[in-house]
Amino acid sequence: MEKRLKEAQLYKEKGNQRYREGKYRDAVSGYHRALLQLRGLDPSLPSPIPNLGPQGPALTPEQENILHTTQTDCYNNLAACLLQMEPVNYERVKEYSQKVLERQPDNAKALYRAGVAFFHLQDYDQAQHYLLAAVSRQPKDANVRRYLQLTQSELSSYHRKERQLYLGMFG
């Protein structure tokens, strides 16, 4: 138990090092390995094979905190890596960011990354929701503000086209 938590943290650190070096594919590999070490330890997740043998070992509150922090950091870092890799898999960025936000709803980086993902998936209402939350936590962040402006521009363009469509139908 303790060994797997420590190994997961080491893989996460290796992933962080590769990220700093700009080796995003290697970083992704490190984060995935960390998450694999943690699989089966999380009591909040259903067992892949229910009713087979004893449940996973009970975690102390401190171990559970390490487990959840490591998982959340890995998902957040995976989203960051994916945004750096071409072609960007925005569906995955959205998925990983939302996993982070389930545990840390105020995580500014995850809010921003979810907003970027929704923007590129052309779900501008959701993008605006996440980006407004991100900008309230990081009002000076130029990237957050830029994506919020792009999103609001797309939304106003969409609403303008919608009004013209309805005017043409009922005008």
C-alpha positions in Angstrom: 0.0 0.0 0.0 2.6 2.5 1.2 5.0 1.2 -1.5 2.4 1.8 -4.3 1.7 5.4 -3.1 5.4 6.2 -3.1 5.9 4.6 -6.5 3.0 6.7 -7.9 4.5 9.8 -6.5 7.9 8.9 -8.1 6.2 8.4 -11.5 4.4 11.7 -11.1 7.7 13.5 -10.4 9.3 11.8 -13.4 6.3 13.1 -15.5 6.8 16.6 -14.0 10.5 16.5 -15.0 9.7 15.4 -18.5 7.0 18.1 -18.8 9.6 20.8 -17.8 11.9 19.4 -20.4 9.2 19.7 -23.1 9.0 15.9 -23.5 5.2 15.7 -23.3 4.8 12.1 -24.5 7.2 10.9 -21.9 5.4 13.0 -19.3 2.1 11.5 -20.3 3.6 8.1 -19.8 4.8 9.0 -16.3 1.4 10.3 -15.2 -0.4 7.2 -16.6 2.1 4.9 -14.8 1.4 6.9 -11.6 -2.4 6.4 -12.0 -1.9 2.7 -12.7 -0.1 2.4 -9.4 -3.1 4.0 -7.7 -5.7 1.9 -9.4 -7.5 -0.3 -7.0 -6.4 1.7 -3.9 -9.1 4.3 -4.2 -12.0 3.3 -1.9 -14.3 5.8 -3.6 -14.1 3.9 -6.9 -15.9 0.6 -7.6 -13.7 -2.4 -7.7 -13.1 -3.7 -11.3 -14.1 -7.2 -10.1 -16.7 -6.8 -7.3 -17.2 -9.5 -4.7 -13.9 -11.2 -5.5 -11.7 -11.6 -2.4 -11.3 -8.9 0.2 -11.8 -5.3 -0.6 -8.6 -3.2 -1.0 -6.7 -2.4 2.2 -8.2 0.4 4.3 -6.4 3.7 3.9 -5.5 6.0 6.7 -6.8 9.6 6.2 -3.3 10.7 5.4 -2.8 7.9 2.8 -6.2 8.7 1.3 -5.2 12.4 1.0 -1.9 11.5 -0.7 -3.9 9.2 -3.1 -6.4 11.8 -4.1 -3.8 14.6 -4.4 -1.6 12.5 -6.6 -4.5 11.4 -8.8 -5.8 15.0 -9.1 -2.3 16.3 -9.9 -1.8 13.6 -12.5 -5.1 14.3 -14.3 -4.4 18.1 -14.2 -0.9 17.5 -15.6 -2.2 15.1 -18.3 -4.6 17.9 -19.5 -1.6 20.3 -19.6 0.5 17.9 -21.6 -2.3 17.1 -24.1 -2.7 20.8 -24.8 0.9 20.9 -25.8 0.8 18.0 -28.2 -0.4 18.0 -31.8 -3.1 17.2 -32.7 -4.7 18.2 -29.4 -7.3 15.7 -28.1 -9.7 18.3 -26.6 -12.2 15.5 -25.6 -9.5 14.0 -23.4 -8.5 17.5 -22.0 -12.1 18.1 -21.1 -12.4 14.6 -19.4 -9.2 15.0 -17.4 -10.0 18.6 -16.4 -13.4 17.6 -15.2 -11.9 14.8 -13.1 -9.8 17.4 -11.4 -12.8 19.7 -10.9 -14.8 16.9 -9.2 -12.3 17.0 -6.4 -11.1 20.6 -6.6 -13.9 22.7 -8.0 -11.9 25.9 -7.6 -8.8 24.7 -9.4 -8.0 27.6 -11.7 -5.8 25.6 -14.1 -8.4 22.9 -14.5 -11.1 25.5 -15.0 -9.0 27.2 -17.7 -8.2 23.9 -19.4 -11.8 22.8 -19.4 -12.8 26.1 -20.9 -10.2 25.8 -23.6 -11.3 22.2 -24.4 -15.0 23.2 -24.6 -14.1 26.2 -26.8 -12.4 24.0 -29.3 -15.2 21.5 -29.1 -17.5 24.4 -30.0 -19.5 24.2 -26.8 -19.3 28.0 -26.2 -21.8 28.1 -23.3 -19.8 25.5 -21.3 -16.5 27.2 -22.3 -17.8 30.5 -21.0 -19.0 28.9 -17.8 -15.5 27.5 -17.0 -13.6 30.5 -18.3 -15.6 33.0 -16.2 -14.9 30.8 -13.2 -11.2 30.8 -14.1 -11.0 34.5 -14.7 -12.6 35.2 -11.3 -9.7 33.2 -9.7 -7.0 34.5 -12.0 -8.1 38.0 -13.2 -4.7 38.9 -14.5 -4.0 35.8 -16.5 -3.7 36.9 -20.1 -4.5 33.4 -21.6 -7.7 33.1 -19.6 -8.8 36.5 -20.6 -8.0 35.9 -24.2 -10.0 32.6 -24.4 -12.9 34.3 -22.6 -12.9 37.1 -25.2 -12.7 34.5 -28.0 -15.6 32.6 -26.5 -17.8 35.6 -26.0 -17.1 36.7 -29.6 -18.2 33.2 -30.8 -21.3 33.4 -28.7 -22.3 36.8 -29.9 -21.7 35.8 -33.5 -23.8 32.7 -32.9 -26.6 34.7 -31.3 -26.5 37.3 -34.2 -26.8 34.5 -36.8 -29.6 32.9 -34.8 -31.6 36.2 -34.7 -31.1 36.6 -38.5 -32.4 33.1 -39.0 -35.5 33.7 -36.9 -36.1 37.1 -38.6 -35.9 35.3 -42.0 -38.4 32.7 -40.8 -40.9 35.0 -39.1 -40.0 38.5 -40.4 
